[in-house]
Amino acid sequence: MMLASENPLEFVIDKAWPCGWFSSQIAAMVLVGLVLMVVLPLIVRRQKGLVPRGAYRLAEAFVLLVRDRIAAPAMGPLATAFTPFLCTLMAFLLLVNLFGLIPLGELFKMIGLENYPVGGAATGSIYVTGALA
């Protein structure tokens, strides 16, 4: 009965940090940005040989999907020029929404940082959605 009395979407709601202007959704976006800046260069570093291996295969499939299924039908011959930008946006959107499903705020509470909430889907904010539009 205790679980029914709590709000099941509590970890999704945006919460302010003590400084006032920083929030849990902004913290999630910064965390995703840092992950992208660290992980993507490691994945797409120069391949040795013609056959892609490991995570590079996944990255190549993602780039081809964005270029052939999203950019090419909408932009025509300009698709190749905008593919890196669109891949960055799509990777950011994918990761920020996947991080929104993880209750990171609960993990921060467990380590004693309950005043600094992190988490929630950043695209749940109208400001982020408007900026990406």
Number of C-alpha atoms within 10 A of each C-alpha: 5 5 7 7 7 9 8 9 9 12 21 21 14 19 21 16 17 11 8 8 8 14 18 24 26 22 18 23 25 14 17 21 16 11 13 16 11 11 11 15 10 12 16 14 9 9 11 8 7 6 8 13 11 8 13 18 14 14 17 14 12 14 19 15 14 18 22 15 11 15 21 17 11 12 13 10 11 11 18 13 12 14 19 14 9 17 20 14 13 15 18 17 18 13 20 23 20 13 20 22 14 16 17 19 21 16 15 16 14 10 8 10 13 14 13 18 26 32 30 31 24 24 18 15 14 10 11 14 11 9 8 10 6
